[in-house]
Amino acid sequence: MTAPITAQHLSVKKSFRPGELWLDTDGKHINAHGGGILFHKGKYYWFGEHKVAGPDGNKAMAGVSCYSSKDLYNWKNEGIALAVAAENSGSEIEKGAVIERPKVIYNEKTKKFVMWFHLELKGQGYNAARTAVAVADKVTGPYTYLKSFRPHAGVWPANATEAHKTVPVIVKDNDPAWEQKVADGALLQRDFEGGQMSRDMTLFVDDDGTAYHIAASEENRTLHISKLTDDYTGFTDEYVRVFPGGRNEAPAIFKKGGKYFMITSGLTGWAPNAARSAVSEHMMEGWKQLGNPVRGTEEEKNTTFSSQSTFVLPVQGKKNAFIFMADRWRPKNPIDGRYIWLPLIFEDGKPVLKWQEEWTLDTLMQKNESDD
Ligand code: GAL
């Protein structure tokens, strides 16, 4: 059921109301799902999946949307940043492909904006499992599509063991030990030649300018963290497996007090599940689980407020002020999917999320002020 649009929806917004219709400055529900945000020259740019109405609405009919905002409450539609190619054009990103979780980063050296996203080729369901990249000279686009691929063909991860490299682990469909064998490297080995699967993904740029691509690989059982090349448009050979067999999806990464934190979801398709969190001193090793970040009712904990993570946004100019961004998917009518933005606070060194009907950035600052 779609809630009626009220005058309150249309006025200038001064707060966040998670889960409600979120109208842009034209009065239309923001269409930027599975998104991420780039801050550039005083403005936030929100990139996300453009969805359409109806059960097929998760397919890319237009491309990747872009919205801009100075205050994070009021968003202007900047149009389609990366457009799909014409139907039957044979392009990898032709209309009807699946384009998910786009993220944009800015490369200081090349002065280019670099967009990565999860790509599924048209008519192939979710079998392609590729990552894809596009670049632009202007933040809002137009982005030029470069390529898609399965990463790291012929390359072992830095934390592969000798056994991974030399002792084959064969897994067949319906194998009762399927999950364990995947954790033990069966799909890592299977995909060694052709490249590793890459589905739900995010990007993270570290203080030293190094950019990382973090994706659900091995049939969404294991996260792979990969270092991008200096120009951010390709993969280096450096990557690691994180939480093998851990079934983590929807990764969102941020840094606080010199440590890296990760929020992920479990693996249940469009249906929500309990979020997880993790911490490490280093991006490429030492990840430790911190448990479910949600504090609240059992239902809230089990479903992450009926949503799935997509990004953690550091609020500019404020120390330790983070916003957790998630999607409340509506697979039967994807365009009506809702956004859950909540303050991400810290308790006992762990990221914590609590439900708020309505909240403002001021409360976020206060909550984190006592935090070091
Ligand atoms: C989810 C994933 C989404 C989308 C969906 C398709 O688990 O996080 O990005 O791929 O599955 O079923």
Boltz pocket constraint, residues with backbone or C-beta under 6 A from the ligand:
constraints:
  - pocket:
      binder: B
      contacts: [[A, 34], [A, 100], [A, 101], [A, 200], [A, 249], [A, 250], [A, 266], [A, 267], [A, 268], [A, 269], [A, 270], [A, 308]]
      max_distance: 6.0
